[in-house]
């Protein structure tokens, strides 16, 4: 009779109670379709609660047999441990030198109270398939003729206890037997079936194997998108990763792949949906192109969180059947079609996470739709970590189903949660043509976050600032936007001084006060989608340089400087150790965070492999923690004497608290930047014991424990600090009462390098491991407790000033004297308690004194002007400097007394001094001398005179070296002392005489011209040819002009006319002598001045 798998899982629980010895049965033709193997720790120290070194485990072997060529007629009720490497299950460790091939080895693995060799007991026996219910009776396990049409499988599960004799890193439990179904289409050669599981119980004695939870058998339709779930799981909560791997035919012996197949491409798939394995969820997606039997093998590996130590793996070997079927699997939306109070965010790996926040009523719909209209789809959801959630699919049974998921998470639900929604096509009605129930599962991750939190504001240094790592808690993988805020307004453009405005942890290095705002559109509803952080220049110490800026010095001189300081003085820096301690009662308390890369908010109390614990399952444990100086400084801790140290216990669940005796704390300053388990713990002779408990200690959850140091310890800010904790009991209490573990856990901070070493007693008998320095079982962690230090700060020291500049009397004192030869800026700086360099400056302006007068000293002739000009300056005052006295020049001797350019006319040689003002009203006095040269005594020997028109007169000048006469047109030469003047009109002659000094002097003379001299007109003439008075003409004609000369006879006839002043009448007319008698004449004479006279 065939049984339903669900019922027989309950049967498995019952059969666990009846573990006995059974015979090994033989089968005819067993073909292994799938198999997996894992170990679970079941010793007395389950989850580290108790203190046993018993390495006791439950081995689970699950096999799926393909009903193909023959029936599985006989079942093995028990599987005894095998001692050969051909078939069966065996245990071996190369490190331990146990190969599991001799029967003598069997005693090594005997559970307590056993006398026979270990064996596995059959606890589950069933037939499974994915056939429609109406076709189940035809399954191949009932009748082998249906092997190709209606394949089915028989599932067998065996369990049995073993004890491993020692801790090793490579314990291996393997199973090898039989053949795979028929011959897979992607591997050739030998078809032996081999699986194994490897366990590292040296790192964690209570380590269990990772395993696969999802059903390993699937029928897949060719040419249809398919999803296969592996469901990786680790009961210890360690990190796990799923990898495709080679199928094995023996230990470390892979099967032979048929080209082109391999672990990454084990079957032909469509290019638009190739074969992919999600390493985190183990989900496999692909679209198979060809029907057939395809070998798929996976390995789930586990690593310790924090340290990354390999802890083991389990294998899963699957023979997947690809069918040529027409019924495609119903697809489920990978992204909700509608969502409220949440946002779908794509991870860097391509996976999608739904973000929401406590108090949000998250609600979204997903849909599935069949390709064929008569399909009957059913949608169901699995959400074990969200018990208050709800899922409904009211139209289940139709060809298109929409499911609605709703959940209102609380604060306690912050974290990641998994939701699996499966759609099944159950169209199995007679005549429908459907053979198998097709399924598609989609995995959703729901992340509940409180929103964005940037933590407290950050002080920065104005001068020696270092880049600061900003960290938005809750901002990982979200769409992020950073903005700069000024007076409540968002500044345009990219925020200043920020490395990347799109990530949750950028680097900021501002040199001024600045406010950054972070926001994300992915956080909706009650989520805190925005936060701000103020990076402010530290002002706890201020320096003010005196004199105030700007200082104007009109000339090079000495200047008294002063630095005025206010605020916190720099702390003293006492040496590390116990030689110098501060006895003051006043104390400061600081909480030291982890590495800056994780931000101020990275404080955790979650339980994980990196969580600091105080083991209570052994008598002794030792921890060593490195606290770096920059982490202490970031916590506002300065040099001083540590008086107490504290940490917070988060959980301590033991009903009877463990008593920790000889609880000891030691300290040491160091230059180490990381711890190293190979180097081990610090030597005792280099550590200082600062605390030892006076009696046994107990620890309660959610309590901060303060340890007042017996020996206060000083820290100098220059070195890192090592804190070593150890305890040793002479008795042991078993305090196991909680399956999750009862060891007290400590709130901790992450670091970016190894900051913790941890070692505990290897067994419950060991009382004291505190002297241990090195051991292969020492573990490293990049976490440490969040320590709180109460300390007395070192007394402040005087400010250490430093002036920067030349010619300073003493650059280290508060009030130095400086000589200032030219314009400059002097800086003074110091540092205060914050460690920030604070700086101020004195800006000094000394004007350049290089004024010039152009053309400089000069000479002018008496009565002449001297034009002087100053090349630079803004304001001027001109003075005459006489006998050591400044006198304002007389207006007649200067054109302007406050101008840049002036015209001077001194009466005698004069020295001028000019006060020049620059733009800052500094003055400088410059000087110029104007020498007045005497004029030559030039004298004309001529007196004013009159000459006849046309006449000439010699002129004569004396008293000079050179002469020049004007006007020169009527002179014989203008450049001589004695020219001949022939003026035609009244002329004033000016002679310029140039003396030997170049000066000029003048004299004048007037020469008048007589232009009215009378002419003589005869009253008779005798034209007889004797040469005397033969012609009648005008006599004495010189400069006059003859305008008209006519002669008339007594009858009025004109018998002669001329205008030639030298012409005259000879007594003839028309060639004939005229008779003696009286004749009339008209004579008109013109003078140079335009006057005419008529005769």
C-alpha positions, 0 to 999 in steps of 0.5 A, a space after each residue: 500500500 502506498 502512503 502519503 508523504 505528509 503522513 509518513 513524516 509523522 511516522 518518521 517522528 515515531 520511528 525515531 523512538 525505535 532504534 534497533 539493530 536490523 539486518 542489511 537487505 538487498 535490492 535488485 536494481 536500485 537507481 538513486 534519483 536523489 540523495 542528501 546527508 547531514 549531521 546534527 549535534 545532539 551531545 550534552 552541550 547542545 548549542 554550547 550550553 553545557 560543558 561537555 566535550 562529547 562529540 555526539 551527532 545524529 546522522 541523517 541519510 535521505 535517498 530517493 530511488 527511481 522506479 525505472 527498470 525494476 522494482 525496489 522489492 526489499 528495503 534495508 531496515 538498517 544500514 551498518 557502518 561500512 568498512 570498504 570504500 565501495 558501498 555503504 556509509 562510512 566515517 573518516 578523517 584524513 587529519 585524524 588518520 582514520 580512513 574508516 576501512 577497518 572494522 576496528 575503527 567502528 569502536 571509535 564511533 560507538 554511542 555511549 552504552 552501545 556494544 555493536 557497531 554504529 548503524 542507521 535505522 530506517 525511519 521513513 518509507 514512502 512513495 512520492 511523485 508529482 502526478 495528478 491524483 487521478 494518475 497516481 495509481 499508474 506511477 512507475 513504482 506500482 508498475 514499471 511500464 509507466 517509468 517513462 510516462 508516470 515516473 515515481 520515486 521511493 523515499 527512504 530516510 535513515 537516522 543513527 547516532 555516532 560519536 566522533 573520537 576527537 575534534 577535527 576540521 575534516 570529519 567526513 560521512 559519506 554514502 556510496 552505492 548503486 547507480 543513477 537512474 538509467 544514464 543521465 544525458 549530461 554525464 558519462 562513464 561510471 554511474 556510481 552514486 556518491 554523496 558526503 557531508 564534511 564537518 569541522 568540529 574543531 572550530 565548534 564542537 557543537 557544530 551541525 551540518 547545513 542542510 537542504 529543506 526543500 523537496 529535491 524532486 521536481 518534474 520540469 516541463 521543457 520550454 517552460 520557465 522553471 524555478 527549483 527551490 533548495 531551501 538551504 538552512 543551518 541550525 547554528 545560524 552561521 553563514 551559508 552559501 549554495 554552489 553548483 558542483 560536480 556529481 561524484 562517483 567516489 570521494 573527491 572523484 567527479 563523474 565525467 561531464 559530457 561536453 559542453 555540460 558542467 556544474 555551471 551549465 548542466 543542461 541546455 537552457 534558453 538564452 533568455 533564461 539561462 541556468 542560474 543558482 542564487 548563492 544565498 537562497 539556493 533558488 535555481 531558475 532556468 528554461 530547459 530546452 530538451 526533455 531527458 534526465 539531467 544530473 544536478 548536484 549542489 553543495 551548501 557550505 557554511 562559514 562562521 560569521 565574523 571569522 569566516 572559518 570553514 565549518 563544513 558542507 552537505 551535498 545534494 545529488 539530484 536526477 531531474 526529469 525534464 518532460 515534454 509536457 504541454 502544461 506550463 507551470 504557473 508563474 508567480 509575480 517576482 515583484 508585487 503588482 501593487 504594494 502599499 506601505 512598502 517598497 521593492 528594492 533591488 539588491 546588487 546581486 539582482 535579488 529584490 527585497 521589500 522594505 517596510 517599517 514597524 507600524 506600517 500596514 504592509 500590503 501587496 498583491 501577487 498574481 499567477 496566471 495559467 497559460 491554458 484557460 481551463 487550468 485550476 491554480 492554487 496559491 499558498 504562502 509560507 511565512 513562519 517568522 511572521 505569525 501575525 501576517 495573513 495571506 488570502 487568495 479568494 479566487 483559488 481554483 481559477 486560471 488566474 489567481 491573485 493573492 494578497 499578503 498583509 502584515 503590520 510588523 512591530 518593533 520586535 520584528 526589525 530584521 529580515 523575514 522570508 515569504 515563499 508563495 507557491 502556485 500549483 496548477 492542479 488541473 487534473 480532471 479526466 480528459 484534461 491532458 495534464 499529467 503532473 501537478 506543476 508548481 512554481 515558488 517565488 521567494 520574497 525577502 521582507 526587511 523591516 527597518 526603523 528608517 534612516 539614522 545618521 547618529 549624532 552631529 560630528 565636530 570637525 577641525 578647521 585646519 587639520 580635519 580628517 575625512 569622516 565616514 558618514 553612516 546612515 543606519 538602515 540605508 543599505 541598498 536603498 536609493 539614497 540622496 544626500 543634499 546640503 542644507 543652508 538655513 533650512 533650504 536645499 542647496 542646488 547641485 552636488 553637496 560639497 565635500 562629499 565623496 558620493 551622494 548616492 550611497 549610505 556611507 560616503 566620506 565627508 571632508 568639509 572645511 566649514 560648517 555644513 549640514 547634510 540631509 539624507 533621504 530615500 524614496 524607498 522608505 514610505 509610511 511610518 518609516 523615517 525616510 530623512 535625517 540630517 547631520 551637522 558637521 560643525 567646526 569645533 569651537 571648544 577652544 578659540 584663538 584671537 590674534 592681536 592686533 585685529 585685522 588689518 594692521 596698517 603700518 605706514 613704514 617698516 617698524 616693530 609690531 607688538 603681537 598678542 594671542 588671546 586664548 579662550 576655551 578648553 586647554 589641551 589635555 596633558 599627556 601622561 605616560 601609559 601604565 601605572 607609574 603616573 596616575 591622576 588621583 583627582 576625584 572628578 571623572 569623565 565617562 566615555 563609551 567607545 564605539 568601533 571602527 569609524 567606517 561603521 558609524 556612531 550607531 553601529 552597536 549590536 546585541 544580536 546573537 551570532 558567531 562574532 558576539 562576545 560571550 562569557 562561556 558558562 559551559 566550561 570553567 575557564 575562558 580568556 578574551 583579549 580585545 584591542 581598542 584603537 586610539 582613534 576609536 577612543 579619541 572619537 569617543 571624546 576620551 583623552 589622556 588620563 587614568 582609567 578608574 573603571 571599565 564597564 560593558 553591558 550584558 544583553 542576555 543571560 538566560 540561565 536559570 541558575 547563573 554561572 558563578 565566575 571566579 577569579 575574574 581578572 582584567 589586565 591592560 596594556 598600551 600597544 602599537 599593535 593595529 590588529 590582533 593575530 591568533 597565530 601570535 596569540 595572547 599578550 605575554 603576562 609579564 607585559 600586561 598589568 593586572 588592573 582588576 581581580 574579582 573579590 569573589 564569584 561574579 554572576 551576570 544578569 541580562 540587560 545590565 551594565 557591569 562596572 569594574 572599579 580597577 584595583 590598579 588604575 591604569 593611565 593611557 597616553 593617546 599615542 598608543 592603542 589599548 589592549 584589554 584582557 579578560 580571563 576567569 578560572 573556576 575550580 568547580 563547574 555548573 551546568 546551566 543549560 536550560 535554553 536550547 538557544 544557549 545560556 552563555 551571557 552575551 555582551 553588547 558589541 561593536 564591529 571593527 574593520 580588522 581583528 580586534 578580539 581573540 577568544 579561547 575557552 577551556 577545551 573541556 569541563 575538566 580544565 580549570 584554568 587556561 589563563 596562562 595560555 598564550 598560543 593554541 590552535 583553537 584561539 579564534 579571531 573576531 572583528 568585534 569587541 564589547 562596547 566598553 565604557 571607561 570612567 577615567 580622570 583626565 590628565 590636567 590641562 597643559 599650557 597652550 603651545 603657541 607657534 607664530 609663523 613668520 620672519 623676524 619674530 623675537 620668539 615664535 613660541 610665546 604669547 606676546 612676541 615682538 615682530 619686525 615688519 619690513 613689508 606687507 605680510 600675514 603672520 599666523 599663530 596656532 595652537 591646539 585645544 582639548 579636541 586636538 583640533 589645530 586652531 589658527 588666527 592671523 594678523 594681516 599687516 599692510 606696509 605701503 611701498 614708499 617709492 613715490 617720484 616727482 617727474 621730472 625731479 629737480 629742475 631749473 627754469 628761467 626767471 618768470 618761466 613755469 616749471 611743471 612737476 608731477 607725482 607718479 603715485 598717491 591719492 592725496 598731496 600737499 605742496 610746501 616751500 621749504 625755506 630755512 627748515 620751515 614749511 611755507 604754503 606757496 603764494 598763489 601766484 607761484 603755484 597753480 594748485 597746492 593739493 594736486 598731483 600735477 602743478 605749475 610752479 613759477 618761483 621768483 627765486 630758486 626754491 626747494 619744494 616738499 610734498 606730503 603724499 598720502 596713499 590709499 590708507 592715508 599713510 604719508 611720505 614726504 618727497 622733495 624737489 628743487 626748482 632753480 631760477 636762472 637769471 635772464 640775459 640783459 638784451 638791449 637795442 642800441 637803436 631808438 624808435 625812428 622813421 624812415 622813408 618808405 622803401 628806405 633801409 635802416 641797420 639795427 643793433 642788439 647787445 647783451 646776448 649770445 644768440 639773437 632772433 628777430 621778429 618779424 623777420 620778413 623785412 630783415 636781412 637776416 633774423 639771427 644776427 645782432 645787426 640785421 638790416 631792416 627795410 620795413 614797408 610799414 611801421 614795424 616793431 622789431 622784437 629781438 630775443 636774446 639767448 644767454 649762455 644759460 639758455 634763458 631769454 630776454 627781449 627788447 624792441 624798437 619801432 621803425 616807422 615808414 613815411 609813406 606821404 613824401 610829395 612828388 614834383 610836377 613841372 609846370 613847363 618843359 622844352 622838348 627840343 632834344 638838348 637833353 634838358 627837360 625834353 620830357 614832361 614827367 612826375 619827378 621824385 617818384 620812389 615808392 608812390 604808384 602812378 595811377 593816372 597820367 594824361 595830357 589833353 590839348 586845348 580842344 580836350 583831346 587826350 594826346 598822352 597817357 601812361 601809368 609807368 612812373 618813369 614814363 613821360 610825354 615827349 611833346 609829340 602826338 601821333 608822331 607829330 610835335 605839338 605846338 608850344 602852348 598850354 596843355 592840360 594834364 591829370 596826374 593821380 598818384 597812389 601811396 602805399 597806405 591807399 591814399 591817392 592824390 590828384 594833380 
